[in-house]
Amino acid sequence: DTAVSQTPKYLVTQMGNDKSIKCEQNLGHDTMYWYKQDSKKFLKIMFSYNNKELIINETVPNRFSPKSPDKAHLNLHINSLELGDSAVYFCASSQDSTFSTTEAFFGQGTRLTVV
Amino acid sequence: DAKTTQPNSMESNEEEPVHLPCNHSTISGTDYIHWYRQLPSQGPEYVIHGLTSNVNNRMASLAIAEDRKSSTLILHRATLRDAAVYYCILRDVRSGAGSYQLTFGKGTKLSVIP
């Protein structure tokens, strides 16, 4: 069984479009995250939710809006897509956000290409 | 920002042990040392983590220096499947949020030679 699953795996879209990436975890974790990995392979955190509440919101354009309908889901909606949004987006989850006895589980990523 | 320093790349022969170093000279007493790896075209994968004592699991061993300013991830027998980018991470406290995050640095790209 897939622990953290993202859909779609690939997404090609035109500039200016609005798109969503879905993420689901079946681990019963309380905390979920979105990371962005750019073409230089740097992996940067974007958002973190704990029990459906936003706890981390890095400097990300307002065009990016995370939504957590329940603890098991954290979706990422992107408005007015730009060329610079092209990247691989990873969803992750962890039991809690202490990272003392917990580890993070990552999805397989969504490769977004904006043309 | 990442508070660890790792070599950009390393090579190992297949079936030989690999020692991946990490320096974290500004580590605080409550910082856990985490290691993740990212295989090509996959998401990061947890490897191991520890606080003060050396740790072993089915994937690897983590040796932590007595002063905790450095650590070494040990893969006992490298296989081709171990070729990946290995990240050494200190959990980052989020002030005012009462939580932590994992901030990834550049990592070490490990190549395994058959």
Interface residues (C-beta under 8 A of the other chain):
Chain A: V4 T31 Y33 Y35 K41 F42 L43 K44 I45 S48 N50 I55 I56 F90 A92 S97 T98 F99 S100 E103 A104 F105 F106 G107 Q108 G109
Chain B: Y32 H34 Y36 Q38 S41 Q42 G43 P44 E45 Y46 H49 L51 V85 Y87 R91 R94 A97 G98 S99 Y100 Q101 L102 T103 F104 K106
